[in-house]
Amino acid sequence: MNLIVAVDNNWAVGYNGGLLTYLPGDLPYFKEKTMDKIIVMGRKTLESLPNGKPLKGRKNIILTRDKDFVCENAVICYSKDEVLEYIKQFNTEDVFIIGGSEIYNLFMNECNKAYITKIYEILKADKFINNMDKLNNWEITWKSDMQEHQGINYQWTLYENKCI
């Protein structure tokens, strides 16, 4: 299983129900990695997507505590264990955790790889994930060239879990 997220220097992932900032180069990267794959997200992340709808071209799994929640074109799960059981039918390389912060932290230790867009700034934020640079089981195995958008430097990195 994989994790994909953009973080700032404080490992912030969101602000006010949305992304930290707009990085036009990061959207095609996210699409390239997740298209035709299985994506797992929380209900709040789903609601933050355009029109609050599942992402096209992917199998969407929504994790929620709300037993009355329904969503067309998505699989609804009510616990971490239910998600883990459901995804057993897929190749783990094809499963991506896409947010939000609670979901990232919940599944982080089950992931083999983490595709982290590192934004070299401290941005206004209210959602954070565990700092993978401080976790002994994660190591960076690849970095892209530095990218820049409107004065913000960022870089795509790949972390791999040494314990899986």
C-alpha positions in Angstrom: 0.0 0.0 0.0 1.1 3.5 -0.7 0.6 7.0 0.7 0.6 10.2 -1.4 0.6 13.7 0.1 2.1 17.1 -0.1 3.6 18.4 3.2 5.3 21.6 4.3 8.4 21.8 6.6 6.2 21.1 9.6 4.5 18.1 7.9 1.3 20.1 7.6 -1.1 18.7 4.9 -4.1 21.0 4.9 -5.8 24.2 5.9 -9.4 25.0 6.3 -10.6 21.8 4.6 -8.4 22.2 1.6 -4.8 21.8 0.3 -2.0 23.9 1.8 -1.3 25.6 -1.5 -1.8 25.2 -5.2 1.2 23.6 -7.0 0.2 23.1 -10.7 3.0 20.6 -11.2 1.8 18.4 -8.3 -1.7 17.8 -9.7 -0.4 15.9 -12.8 2.0 14.0 -10.6 -0.9 12.9 -8.3 -3.0 11.9 -11.3 -0.1 9.9 -12.9 0.5 8.0 -9.7 -3.2 7.3 -8.8 -5.0 6.9 -12.2 -6.5 3.4 -12.6 -5.6 2.6 -9.0 -7.5 2.2 -5.7 -7.6 5.3 -3.5 -8.6 5.4 0.1 -9.7 8.6 1.7 -11.8 9.9 4.6 -15.2 11.5 4.1 -14.0 15.0 4.7 -11.4 14.6 2.0 -14.1 13.4 -0.4 -16.2 16.4 0.5 -13.2 18.7 -0.3 -12.9 17.3 -3.9 -14.5 19.1 -6.8 -18.3 18.8 -6.4 -17.7 16.5 -3.4 -17.6 13.5 -5.9 -15.2 10.5 -6.1 -12.2 10.9 -8.4 -12.8 9.5 -11.9 -10.7 6.8 -13.3 -10.0 5.3 -9.9 -11.7 2.9 -7.4 -12.6 5.2 -4.5 -12.9 3.8 -1.0 -14.3 6.2 1.6 -13.7 5.6 5.3 -16.3 7.2 7.6 -17.8 6.6 11.0 -21.2 7.8 9.7 -23.2 4.6 9.2 -25.8 6.6 7.2 -23.3 8.0 4.7 -23.8 7.0 1.1 -21.9 7.9 -2.0 -22.4 6.8 -5.6 -19.4 5.3 -7.4 -17.5 4.6 -4.2 -17.1 1.8 -1.6 -17.9 2.9 1.9 -16.0 1.3 4.8 -16.6 2.1 8.5 -13.3 0.9 10.1 -9.6 0.5 9.3 -10.0 -3.2 9.5 -12.8 -3.1 7.0 -10.6 -1.2 4.6 -7.7 -3.6 5.1 -10.0 -6.6 4.5 -11.5 -5.0 1.3 -8.2 -4.1 -0.3 -6.9 -7.7 0.0 -8.4 -8.4 -3.4 -6.1 -5.9 -5.0 -2.3 -5.7 -5.6 -1.0 -3.6 -2.7 1.1 -1.6 -5.1 -2.2 -0.3 -6.6 -3.6 1.1 -3.4 -3.0 4.7 -2.4 -4.0 6.5 0.8 -4.9 10.1 -0.2 -6.0 11.7 3.0 -6.9 13.5 5.2 -4.5 13.7 8.1 -6.4 11.2 10.3 -6.4 8.7 7.5 -2.7 9.2 6.7 -1.7 8.7 10.3 -4.1 5.7 10.7 -2.6 3.8 7.7 1.0 5.1 7.7 2.5 1.9 9.3 0.7 -0.3 6.8 2.2 1.5 3.8 5.3 0.2 1.9 5.9 3.5 0.1 5.1 7.1 0.6 5.1 9.6 -2.3 5.8 12.9 -0.5 5.8 16.2 -2.2 8.0 18.3 0.1 7.2 22.0 0.1 10.1 23.9 1.5 8.1 26.5 3.3 6.0 26.8 6.5 2.5 27.4 5.3 -0.7 28.3 7.2 -2.1 25.0 8.3 -4.4 23.2 10.7 -3.9 19.5 9.7 -0.7 17.6 10.2 0.7 14.1 9.7 3.5 12.3 11.5 6.9 13.6 10.5 8.4 10.6 8.5 11.9 12.1 8.8 11.7 11.4 12.6 10.3 7.8 12.2 13.0 5.1 12.3 11.2 2.8 9.8 11.0 5.3 6.9 13.9 6.4 4.6 14.1 8.5 1.5 15.1 6.4 -1.5 14.5 8.9 -4.3 14.3 12.7 -4.9 13.3 14.6 -8.0 15.0 17.7 -9.2 13.8 20.8 -7.3 10.6 22.4 -8.6 9.4 26.0 -8.2 6.1 27.8 -8.4 5.7 31.5 -7.6 8.7 31.5 -5.3 7.7 28.2 -3.5 10.3 25.4 -3.9 9.2 21.9 -3.7 10.4 18.4 -4.5 8.9 15.0 -5.1 10.4 12.3 -2.8 9.9 8.6 -2.3 10.0 7.2 1.2 10.2 3.4 1.8 9.2 1.6 4.9 12.1 -0.5 6.0 9.9 -2.7 8.3 7.6 -4.0 5.5 
